[in-house]
Structures are given as C-alpha cells and as structure tokens.
C-alpha cells in the first residue's frame, strides 16, 4: 500500500475530529466553577427563584397526547420518501402498499377516537 497525501489528510482530519469530541468533554471540567452549595445547586428557571418542588406531577393525558403525536409524526415522515419515489414506480403494488399503510394509520386514529383518547377532560372546579 502506498502512503499518499490523501492518507495523511485523512489521518489529520480523523485526529482533529477525535480531539474536538474529547476536548468538548474535557475543557468544561477544567474551566467549570468548583464552588458547590448555595444558589449554584438550585434549578434555573428563567432567572427567577423556583417556587415549590421541581418534580411536579402532570396529568396522564398529556403523556398520551405526546405519544400519539410522536407516533403519527414519525409515520407521516415515512410518506415523504414514498412521495418522491412514487412517480417512478410501475404497477399497482406501490399504490396498494401506500393504501395499506394509510388504512392502518386511519384504523389507529379510529381506535383512539373510540377509546376516548382525543376527548380532553374538563377541569372540576372546587
């Protein structure tokens, strides 16, 4: 194997990348303030002192909405590459595959709707 300038440049770029990654981990530990306790250990909330506990509990419905959003968002992302390739396809097979994919998404939305996931609970006023 012949060693060329390309190999030297490649080695230099790999070393620079490794040094950049390791440096990003080491430099903050050297330059970070060493003081502990007091206001340094308090959570930062927009420059204001925090009120109450930082571990507030949320209603489970928020998590359901977040999970449903993530699931359907990722599923819709699968449709973008298909939309680019679809004009170049031949036959009915790609159309049937997309139709099957969209029908599974529609069935999931119908299932969630019938389970009452999309109905937001009303607050009970005391």
Backbone as ProteinMPNN parsed JSONL, in Angstrom:
{"seq_chain_A": "XXXXXXXXXXXXXXXXXXXXXXXXXXXXXXXXXXXXXXXXXXXXXXXXXXXXXXXXXXXXXXXXXXXXXXXXXXXXXXXXXXXXXXXXXXXXXXXXXXXXXXXXXXXXXXXXXXXXXXXXXXXXXX", "coords_chain_A": {"N_chain_A": [[0.85, -1.179, 0.0], [0.58, 2.148, -0.856], [1.528, 5.096, 0.704], [-0.028, 8.19, 0.687], [-0.621, 11.764, 0.128], [-3.303, 12.07, 0.472], [-3.967, 10.069, 2.33], [-2.558, 11.059, 4.545], [-3.918, 13.484, 4.966], [-6.442, 12.459, 5.583], [-5.91, 11.073, 7.98], [-5.17, 13.239, 9.585], [-7.591, 14.689, 9.658], [-9.258, 12.831, 10.946], [-7.976, 12.645, 13.449], [-8.324, 15.328, 14.243], [-11.108, 15.407, 14.487], [-11.519, 13.549, 16.583], [-10.069, 14.831, 18.637], [-11.596, 17.153, 18.826], [-14.043, 16.14, 19.775], [-13.264, 14.907, 22.205], [-12.134, 17.091, 23.448], [-14.351, 18.699, 23.862], [-15.479, 17.395, 25.965], [-13.543, 17.432, 27.984], [-12.588, 20.094, 28.414], [-14.767, 21.639, 29.644], [-14.805, 20.457, 32.214], [-12.43, 21.309, 33.252], [-12.6, 24.12, 33.152], [-14.975, 24.719, 34.467], [-16.837, 26.188, 37.212], [-15.818, 25.584, 40.571], [-17.195, 25.843, 42.924], [-19.561, 24.74, 45.32], [-22.929, 24.172, 46.509], [-25.285, 26.516, 48.045], [-26.775, 28.974, 45.919], [-25.961, 27.875, 43.574], [-26.568, 25.184, 43.337], [-29.277, 25.196, 42.939], [-32.171, 24.755, 40.831], [-32.361, 26.333, 37.616], [-34.656, 28.692, 36.59], [-35.567, 30.624, 34.372], [-34.302, 32.9, 35.447], [-35.641, 33.497, 37.761], [-36.378, 32.816, 41.203], [-37.106, 29.43, 41.983], [-40.39, 28.169, 42.626], [-41.802, 26.065, 44.942], [-41.768, 22.485, 44.487], [-39.524, 20.942, 42.169], [-40.345, 18.719, 40.945], [-43.007, 18.377, 39.713], [-46.215, 16.896, 39.256], [-47.842, 15.698, 36.334], [-50.895, 15.44, 34.521], [-51.94, 12.285, 33.246], [-52.985, 12.342, 30.712], [-51.569, 14.212, 29.187], [-49.243, 12.851, 28.554], [-50.274, 10.804, 26.961], [-51.187, 12.271, 24.731], [-48.74, 13.273, 23.841], [-47.362, 10.911, 23.15], [-49.035, 9.885, 21.14], [-48.829, 11.951, 19.27], [-46.069, 11.798, 18.609], [-45.959, 9.21, 17.535], [-47.668, 9.377, 15.23], [-46.433, 11.452, 13.907], [-43.923, 10.413, 13.228], [-44.803, 8.352, 11.582], [-45.922, 9.784, 9.459], [-43.631, 10.888, 8.445], [-42.563, 8.764, 7.044], [-43.955, 8.856, 4.705], [-42.904, 10.863, 3.065], [-40.434, 10.077, 1.633], [-41.663, 8.114, 0.075], [-43.45, 9.578, -1.45], [-41.689, 10.891, -3.113], [-40.521, 8.847, -4.633], [-42.701, 7.571, -5.735], [-43.803, 8.555, -8.304], [-42.059, 7.316, -10.11], [-42.58, 4.644, -10.087], [-43.933, 1.496, -11.252], [-46.953, -0.098, -11.982], [-49.503, -1.557, -9.785], [-48.76, -2.323, -7.242], [-47.115, -0.587, -5.509], [-49.064, 1.396, -5.009], [-51.052, -0.046, -3.642], [-49.592, -0.792, -1.391], [-49.11, 1.711, -0.159], [-51.738, 2.469, 0.294], [-52.503, 0.477, 2.103], [-50.785, 1.109, 4.24], [-51.747, 3.691, 4.92], [-54.346, 2.994, 5.615], [-53.947, 1.481, 7.928], [-52.979, 3.519, 9.6], [-55.281, 5.127, 9.65], [-57.066, 3.341, 10.885], [-55.882, 3.185, 13.384], [-56.261, 5.801, 14.303], [-59.064, 5.848, 14.409], [-59.47, 3.857, 16.367], [-58.271, 5.053, 18.624], [-59.958, 7.253, 18.836], [-62.431, 6.075, 19.419], [-61.83, 4.964, 21.876], [-61.746, 7.194, 23.39], [-59.566, 8.812, 23.671], [-59.004, 11.223, 22.449], [-60.678, 13.064, 23.641], [-60.668, 15.766, 25.693], [-60.296, 16.009, 29.164], [-62.553, 17.732, 31.33], [-61.924, 20.393, 33.62], [-62.519, 20.117, 37.052], [-64.151, 22.302, 39.019], [-63.606, 23.462, 42.224]], "CA_chain_A": [[0.0, 0.0, 0.0], [1.353, 3.374, -0.982], [1.046, 6.171, 1.563], [-0.072, 9.416, -0.108], [-1.092, 12.959, 0.832], [-4.704, 11.824, 0.827], [-3.977, 9.319, 3.584], [-2.121, 11.968, 5.608], [-5.034, 14.395, 5.241], [-7.486, 11.68, 6.24], [-5.48, 10.841, 9.365], [-5.23, 14.521, 10.3], [-8.998, 15.017, 9.892], [-9.773, 11.919, 11.973], [-7.426, 13.105, 14.732], [-8.974, 16.593, 14.609], [-12.454, 15.08, 14.949], [-11.425, 12.926, 17.907], [-9.673, 15.878, 19.587], [-12.739, 18.057, 19.004], [-15.026, 15.466, 20.631], [-12.694, 14.733, 23.547], [-11.953, 18.435, 24.014], [-15.652, 19.186, 24.332], [-15.761, 16.749, 27.245], [-12.519, 17.715, 28.988], [-12.462, 21.531, 28.689], [-15.703, 22.12, 30.657], [-14.449, 20.004, 33.562], [-11.305, 22.13, 33.719], [-12.987, 25.524, 33.277], [-16.219, 24.892, 35.22], [-16.633, 26.646, 38.577], [-15.683, 24.498, 41.533], [-17.989, 26.114, 44.126], [-20.749, 23.903, 45.483], [-23.858, 24.649, 47.526], [-25.883, 27.834, 47.85], [-27.663, 29.143, 44.773], [-25.447, 27.141, 42.42], [-27.221, 23.882, 43.234], [-30.704, 25.369, 42.69], [-32.512, 24.715, 39.407], [-32.511, 27.639, 36.987], [-35.954, 28.854, 35.944], [-35.73, 31.943, 33.735], [-33.785, 33.971, 36.281], [-36.477, 33.709, 38.935], [-36.251, 31.712, 42.15], [-38.168, 28.444, 41.779], [-41.433, 28.066, 43.646], [-42.261, 24.698, 45.179], [-40.933, 21.367, 44.078], [-39.201, 20.852, 40.754], [-40.9, 17.46, 40.458], [-44.456, 18.481, 39.656], [-46.843, 15.803, 38.533], [-48.724, 16.091, 35.244], [-51.972, 14.513, 34.223], [-51.506, 11.243, 32.317], [-53.462, 12.663, 29.363], [-50.514, 14.909, 28.466], [-48.329, 11.844, 28.025], [-50.964, 10.134, 25.862], [-51.151, 13.148, 23.567], [-47.357, 13.332, 23.348], [-47.036, 9.643, 22.491], [-49.784, 9.801, 19.889], [-48.22, 12.9, 18.338], [-44.792, 11.257, 18.138], [-46.224, 8.043, 16.691], [-48.195, 9.772, 13.93], [-45.443, 12.299, 13.264], [-42.934, 9.524, 12.625], [-45.456, 7.639, 10.48], [-46.062, 10.693, 8.324], [-42.305, 11.052, 7.85], [-42.353, 7.676, 6.098], [-44.632, 9.147, 3.448], [-42.141, 11.785, 2.225], [-39.651, 9.372, 0.606], [-42.576, 7.4, -0.827], [-43.991, 10.567, -2.39], [-40.651, 11.219, -4.094], [-40.279, 7.687, -5.491], [-43.949, 7.049, -6.311], [-43.999, 8.785, -9.751], [-41.185, 6.465, -10.916], [-42.951, 3.237, -9.944], [-44.782, 0.918, -12.292], [-47.87, -1.107, -11.482], [-50.407, -1.248, -8.685], [-48.22, -2.782, -5.962], [-46.81, 0.537, -4.609], [-50.307, 2.049, -4.608], [-51.694, -0.891, -2.642], [-48.788, -0.707, -0.163], [-49.386, 3.008, 0.472], [-53.118, 2.408, 0.764], [-52.486, -0.358, 3.307], [-50.141, 1.899, 5.295], [-52.672, 4.744, 5.343], [-55.506, 2.392, 6.284], [-53.529, 1.147, 9.3], [-52.984, 4.788, 10.338], [-56.681, 5.514, 9.861], [-57.638, 2.437, 11.885], [-55.346, 3.58, 14.687], [-56.954, 7.026, 14.714], [-60.421, 5.444, 14.776], [-59.372, 3.136, 17.632], [-58.029, 6.036, 19.685], [-61.149, 8.082, 18.969], [-63.462, 5.288, 20.116], [-61.392, 4.779, 23.26], [-61.918, 8.468, 24.081], [-58.265, 9.433, 23.935], [-58.98, 12.592, 21.935], [-61.539, 13.953, 24.42], [-59.92, 16.412, 26.758], [-61.123, 16.031, 30.369], [-62.856, 19.064, 31.846], [-61.47, 20.633, 34.985], [-63.554, 20.174, 38.065], [-63.94, 23.482, 39.874], [-63.993, 23.199, 43.622]], "C_chain_A": [[0.889, 1.232, 0.0], [0.713, 4.448, -0.118], [1.097, 7.466, 0.767], [-0.54, 10.582, 0.765], [-2.547, 12.816, 1.253], [-4.801, 11.087, 2.153], [-3.566, 10.204, 4.754], [-3.239, 12.942, 5.976], [-6.169, 13.694, 5.965], [-7.15, 11.427, 7.706], [-5.57, 12.122, 10.173], [-6.678, 14.896, 10.603], [-9.622, 14.099, 10.944], [-9.262, 12.33, 13.346], [-8.067, 14.412, 15.184], [-10.39, 16.333, 15.113], [-12.453, 14.466, 16.334], [-11.036, 13.964, 18.955], [-10.82, 16.857, 19.845], [-13.773, 17.437, 19.935], [-14.508, 15.32, 22.059], [-12.511, 16.087, 24.216], [-13.256, 19.005, 24.542], [-16.05, 18.533, 25.648], [-14.793, 17.157, 28.338], [-12.48, 19.191, 29.369], [-13.495, 22.027, 29.706], [-15.369, 21.644, 32.074], [-13.279, 20.811, 34.123], [-11.762, 23.546, 34.007], [-14.236, 25.761, 34.12], [-15.93, 25.385, 36.63], [-16.651, 25.478, 39.557], [-16.532, 24.698, 42.795], [-19.219, 25.223, 44.149], [-21.637, 24.51, 46.566], [-24.402, 26.026, 47.201], [-26.8, 27.853, 46.648], [-27.188, 28.363, 43.553], [-26.178, 25.823, 42.242], [-28.727, 23.989, 42.972], [-30.996, 25.272, 41.195], [-32.743, 26.122, 38.867], [-33.844, 27.692, 36.259], [-36.119, 30.3, 35.494], [-35.288, 33.087, 34.626], [-34.598, 34.258, 37.521], [-36.268, 32.555, 39.909], [-37.398, 30.718, 41.98], [-39.133, 28.406, 42.954], [-41.851, 26.616, 43.779], [-41.27, 23.663, 44.693], [-40.679, 21.398, 42.574], [-39.822, 19.601, 40.135], [-42.43, 17.507, 40.501], [-45.046, 17.337, 38.859], [-47.804, 16.357, 37.482], [-49.792, 15.028, 35.077], [-51.496, 13.523, 33.156], [-51.948, 11.53, 30.894], [-52.412, 13.407, 28.549], [-49.562, 13.906, 27.826], [-48.974, 11.083, 26.871], [-50.916, 10.98, 24.595], [-49.744, 13.223, 22.985], [-46.988, 12.051, 22.609], [-47.773, 9.492, 21.169], [-49.196, 10.741, 18.847], [-46.93, 12.342, 17.766], [-45.032, 10.084, 17.19], [-46.702, 8.466, 15.304], [-47.229, 10.687, 13.188], [-44.397, 11.442, 12.563], [-43.55, 8.761, 11.451], [-45.616, 8.527, 9.254], [-44.705, 10.934, 7.663], [-41.969, 9.93, 6.873], [-42.977, 7.977, 4.739], [-43.839, 10.083, 2.541], [-41.246, 11.06, 1.213], [-40.533, 8.613, -0.387], [-43.132, 8.365, -1.865], [-42.962, 10.949, -3.453], [-40.474, 10.077, -5.097], [-41.53, 7.26, -6.253], [-44.126, 7.345, -7.804], [-43.144, 7.881, -10.643], [-41.559, 4.988, -10.85], [-43.881, 2.801, -11.064], [-45.681, -0.127, -11.642], [-48.671, -0.629, -10.283], [-49.843, -1.593, -7.321], [-47.846, -1.61, -5.042], [-48.07, 1.262, -4.126], [-51.011, 1.264, -3.511], [-50.924, -0.831, -1.325], [-49.052, 0.605, 0.574], [-50.802, 3.026, 1.032], [-53.228, 1.57, 2.036], [-51.878, 0.402, 4.485], [-51.09, 2.975, 5.831], [-53.912, 4.174, 6.026], [-55.167, 1.949, 7.696], [-53.486, 2.413, 10.151], [-54.408, 5.242, 10.634], [-57.356, 4.64, 10.906], [-57.144, 2.783, 13.284], [-56.036, 4.844, 15.196], [-58.384, 6.705, 15.144], [-60.441, 4.732, 16.13], [-59.178, 4.107, 18.794], [-59.254, 6.909, 19.921], [-62.241, 7.339, 19.744], [-63.106, 5.017, 21.563], [-61.517, 6.07, 24.068], [-60.616, 9.174, 24.39], [-58.26, 10.892, 23.503], [-59.915, 13.54, 22.68], [-60.763, 14.472, 25.616], [-60.786, 16.477, 28.003], [-61.347, 17.467, 30.859], [-62.369, 19.178, 33.282], [-62.665, 20.698, 35.912], [-63.245, 21.342, 38.978], [-64.453, 23.185, 41.262], [-64.791, 24.329, 44.231]], "O_chain_A": [[1.838, 1.328, 0.778], [-0.493, 4.683, -0.195], [2.145, 7.816, 0.225], [-0.814, 10.424, 1.954], [-2.968, 13.373, 2.266], [-5.62, 11.435, 3.004], [-4.152, 10.119, 5.834], [-3.48, 13.197, 7.155], [-6.79, 14.27, 6.858], [-8.014, 11.555, 8.573], [-6.001, 12.099, 11.326], [-6.967, 15.374, 11.7], [-10.434, 14.552, 11.75], [-10.031, 12.362, 14.307], [-8.328, 14.594, 16.373], [-10.829, 16.973, 16.069], [-13.286, 14.814, 17.171], [-11.606, 13.982, 20.046], [-10.987, 17.334, 20.967], [-14.324, 18.126, 20.793], [-15.238, 15.583, 23.015], [-12.713, 16.215, 25.423], [-13.269, 19.712, 25.55], [-16.884, 19.075, 26.373], [-15.177, 17.224, 29.505], [-12.35, 19.507, 30.552], [-13.116, 22.799, 30.588], [-15.628, 22.365, 33.038], [-13.16, 20.974, 35.337], [-11.352, 24.127, 35.012], [-14.529, 26.908, 34.458], [-14.891, 25.045, 37.197], [-17.4, 24.516, 39.39], [-16.583, 23.81, 43.646], [-19.843, 24.983, 43.115], [-21.171, 25.259, 47.424], [-24.023, 26.631, 46.198], [-27.513, 26.887, 46.379], [-27.943, 28.206, 42.593], [-26.39, 25.384, 41.112], [-29.389, 22.965, 42.799], [-30.164, 25.664, 40.376], [-33.256, 26.992, 39.571], [-34.132, 26.845, 35.414], [-36.751, 31.1, 36.184], [-35.873, 34.168, 34.553], [-34.274, 35.183, 38.266], [-36.007, 31.43, 39.484], [-38.55, 31.13, 41.846], [-38.749, 28.586, 44.109], [-42.226, 25.999, 42.782], [-40.085, 23.944, 44.514], [-41.533, 21.836, 41.804], [-39.817, 19.452, 38.913], [-43.061, 16.756, 41.245], [-44.442, 16.864, 37.896], [-48.489, 17.354, 37.712], [-49.607, 13.869, 35.448], [-50.733, 13.892, 32.264], [-51.347, 11.013, 29.952], [-52.365, 13.248, 27.329], [-49.127, 14.093, 26.69], [-48.295, 10.749, 25.9], [-50.637, 10.467, 23.511], [-49.578, 13.235, 21.765], [-46.365, 12.108, 21.549], [-47.2, 9.022, 20.186], [-49.075, 10.378, 17.677], [-46.717, 12.405, 16.555], [-44.376, 9.98, 16.153], [-46.194, 7.964, 14.301], [-47.213, 10.694, 11.957], [-44.028, 11.723, 11.422], [-42.887, 8.549, 10.435], [-45.459, 8.059, 8.126], [-44.636, 11.159, 6.455], [-41.166, 10.131, 5.962], [-42.565, 7.406, 3.729], [-44.084, 10.094, 1.334], [-41.291, 11.396, 0.03], [-40.182, 8.488, -1.56], [-43.27, 8.005, -3.034], [-43.332, 11.295, -4.576], [-40.294, 10.327, -6.289], [-41.422, 6.647, -7.314], [-44.568, 6.456, -8.531], [-43.469, 7.698, -11.816], [-40.914, 4.163, -11.496], [-44.522, 3.617, -11.727], [-45.219, -0.944, -10.845], [-48.551, 0.509, -9.829], [-50.416, -1.179, -6.313], [-48.231, -1.634, -3.873], [-48.139, 1.691, -2.975], [-51.514, 1.851, -2.553], [-51.533, -0.82, -0.255], [-49.203, 0.611, 1.796], [-51.034, 3.544, 2.124], [-53.975, 1.926, 2.948], [-52.398, 0.344, 5.599], [-51.221, 3.149, 7.042], [-54.47, 4.808, 6.921], [-56.018, 2.03, 8.582], [-53.911, 2.389, 11.306], [-54.705, 5.689, 11.742], [-58.133, 5.135, 11.723], [-57.895, 2.687, 14.255], [-56.359, 4.946, 16.38], [-58.861, 7.24, 16.144], [-61.328, 4.976, 16.947], [-59.843, 3.994, 19.824], [-59.56, 7.267, 21.058], [-62.891, 7.912, 20.618], [-63.998, 4.856, 22.396], [-61.407, 6.047, 25.294], [-60.563, 10.035, 25.268], [-57.584, 11.716, 24.12], [-59.936, 14.731, 22.368], [-60.269, 13.703, 26.44], [-61.917, 16.956, 27.925], [-60.444, 18.302, 30.805], [-62.392, 18.217, 34.05], [-63.699, 21.276, 35.575], [-62.203, 21.371, 39.634], [-65.578, 22.723, 41.45], [-65.184, 24.25, 45.394]]}, "name": "protein", "num_of_chains": 1, "seq": "XXXXXXXXXXXXXXXXXXXXXXXXXXXXXXXXXXXXXXXXXXXXXXXXXXXXXXXXXXXXXXXXXXXXXXXXXXXXXXXXXXXXXXXXXXXXXXXXXXXXXXXXXXXXXXXXXXXXXXXXXXXXXX"}
